[in-house]
């Protein structure tokens, strides 16, 4: 769980913020389209979750993180925050699944 969170945090932030946002800024020559486009691509990466809630969350997540990257050009805090969010999500999902299984077995 920890390695998954760290790996996703590092790889996704390096690709979608540190690599993609600056290149989109050159293409679009404004500050809004790189944020929106990178957030859409980040959200599309998570289509496998098959949940519009998850897609909306990842899109908004992508918007906030891309704006932060534009303002500060600091990828470190984004990687750490992304890894923490992923770890907490995986942990909560694991607890919920364990509860469903144990609750089903007890009944």
C-alpha positions as CSV (number, residue, x, y, z in Angstrom):
1,X,0.0,0.0,0.0
2,X,2.8,2.4,0.9
3,X,4.8,1.6,-2.2
4,X,1.8,2.0,-4.5
5,X,1.0,5.4,-3.0
6,X,4.6,6.6,-3.3
7,X,5.0,5.2,-6.8
8,X,1.8,6.8,-8.0
9,X,2.6,10.1,-6.3
10,X,6.0,10.3,-7.9
11,X,5.2,9.1,-11.4
12,X,1.9,10.9,-11.9
13,X,3.2,14.2,-10.6
14,X,6.4,14.1,-12.7
15,X,4.3,13.3,-15.8
16,X,1.2,15.4,-15.4
17,X,2.6,18.4,-13.6
18,X,6.4,18.7,-14.0
19,X,6.5,17.4,-17.6
20,X,3.1,18.1,-19.1
21,X,2.1,21.6,-17.7
22,X,5.3,23.4,-18.9
23,X,5.0,21.9,-22.4
24,X,1.3,22.7,-22.6
25,X,2.1,26.3,-21.6
26,X,4.3,26.6,-24.7
27,X,1.6,25.1,-26.9
28,X,-1.3,27.1,-25.6
29,X,0.5,30.3,-24.6
30,X,-1.9,31.0,-21.7
31,X,-2.2,29.9,-18.1
32,X,-5.7,28.3,-18.2
33,X,-5.6,25.7,-21.0
34,X,-2.5,23.8,-19.6
35,X,-4.3,23.5,-16.3
36,X,-7.6,22.2,-17.8
37,X,-5.9,19.9,-20.4
38,X,-3.5,18.3,-17.9
39,X,-6.4,17.8,-15.4
40,X,-8.5,16.2,-18.1
41,X,-5.6,13.8,-19.0
42,X,-5.0,13.1,-15.3
43,X,-8.7,12.3,-14.8
44,X,-8.7,10.1,-18.0
45,X,-5.9,8.1,-16.5
46,X,-8.3,7.1,-13.7
47,X,-11.2,6.0,-16.0
48,X,-10.6,2.4,-14.8
49,X,-12.4,3.3,-11.6
50,X,-15.7,3.5,-13.4
51,X,-17.0,6.1,-11.1
52,X,-18.0,9.6,-12.0
53,X,-17.3,10.7,-8.4
54,X,-13.7,9.5,-8.8
55,X,-13.3,11.2,-12.2
56,X,-14.6,14.4,-10.8
57,X,-12.3,14.2,-7.8
58,X,-9.3,13.4,-10.0
59,X,-10.2,16.3,-12.3
60,X,-10.5,18.8,-9.5
61,X,-7.3,17.3,-7.9
62,X,-5.6,17.8,-11.2
63,X,-6.8,21.5,-11.5
64,X,-5.6,22.4,-8.0
65,X,-2.2,20.6,-8.4
66,X,-1.6,22.1,-11.8
67,X,-2.4,25.6,-10.5
68,X,0.0,25.0,-7.6
69,X,2.7,23.9,-9.9
70,X,2.2,27.0,-12.1
71,X,2.5,29.3,-9.2
72,X,5.4,27.7,-7.3
73,X,7.2,25.3,-9.8
74,X,7.8,23.0,-6.8
75,X,7.0,19.4,-7.5
76,X,8.2,18.0,-4.1
77,X,5.2,19.1,-2.1
78,X,2.8,17.8,-4.8
79,X,4.5,14.4,-4.8
80,X,4.3,14.2,-1.0
81,X,0.7,15.3,-0.9
82,X,-0.4,13.0,-3.7
83,X,1.3,10.0,-2.0
84,X,-0.4,10.8,1.3
85,X,-3.8,11.2,-0.4
86,X,-3.3,7.9,-2.3
87,X,-2.2,6.1,0.9
88,X,-5.2,7.4,2.9
89,X,-7.5,6.4,0.0
90,X,-6.0,2.9,-0.2
91,X,-6.1,2.5,3.6
92,X,-9.8,3.6,3.9
93,X,-10.8,1.4,0.9
94,X,-9.0,-1.5,2.6
95,X,-10.7,-0.9,5.9
96,X,-14.1,-0.6,4.2
97,X,-13.6,-3.8,2.2
98,X,-12.4,-5.7,5.3
99,X,-15.4,-4.5,7.2
100,X,-17.7,-5.6,4.4
101,X,-16.1,-9.1,4.3
102,X,-16.0,-9.5,8.1
103,X,-19.5,-8.2,8.5
104,X,-20.8,-10.5,5.8
105,X,-19.1,-13.5,7.5
106,X,-20.5,-12.7,10.9
107,X,-24.1,-12.6,9.6
